[in-house]
C-alpha cells in the first residue's frame, strides 16, 4: 500500500526548522531508561498561520508509528519515535498554541506507552497526533483534510481491533467519525463507482463492528484504507504536480 501522505509536498527539513529543533526544550517522559536517548521534545506554541510545509512528513511518521506499533521491535519503535520527534519539531511554528500543547501530550503518551511495552496505547496516541496534524492542513490543500481524516478513522479502527480486549465501542465511534468526514466530501467525488464503493465500505464497517465480527471488521477496515488511497488519487491524480497551498 503506497504512502498516504506522499501526494502532498515532499519537503525536507528547512534550515530554520533545524534551528528550532536545536532550540526547543525537552522533558523526560515517565519510565524512560536513562541509557536511551529518547527524550520527548516539547512543542513550542506559536501563532503562525498553518501551511503544508513539513506537515505531510510529520503525519507520515506518525502513521508509520501507528501501523507498526503492534509488530515493531522495541529498538525499531525507538527509531520510529525519534523520527516523529524530529518531524514534529520542524512544524512547531505552524500549529496554534492549543494544537501544539495537544500534540506534545500525544507525544508524551506515545513515549510512555512504548516504554511500557503497550502497543495499543502507542498506536492510539500516535494516531491522535496524526489526526491533529492533518486537521491543521490549510483549506486550499489539493487533497481535502477529510480524506486524511478517513485514513485516521481506519487506523484507529485497526488499533482498536488489535487491542486486547477489543475496543468495540471506540471502533464504532471511529466509524461514526468516518461517516461524518465522508459526508463532507462525497458530493465532490464525481467518480460514481468510487463513491459507491466507499459508501459500501462504511456500511460494511458498521455492520461487522456492530456484530463484533473481528475477522470481517478487520477486512472491512483494510478495504476502507485502500479506498482512501483511491480518493487521494482522485483528488490529485498520479503525475500531477504537487502544488503548495496558496499556489493552487
Buried (B, 14 or more C-beta within 10 A) or exposed (E): EEEBBEBBBEBEBEEEBEEBBEEBEEEEBEEBEEEBEBBBBBBBBBEEEBBBBBBBBBBBBBBBBBBBBBEBEEEEBBBBBBBBBBBBBBBBBBBBEEBBEBBBBBBBBBBBBBBEEBBBBBBBBBBBBBBBBBBBBBEEBBBBBBBBBBBBBBBBBBBBBBBEEBBBEBBBBBBBBBBEBBEBBBEEBEEEEBBEBBBEBBEBBBEBBEEEEBEBBBBBBBBBBEBBBBBBBBBBEEEEEBBBBEEE
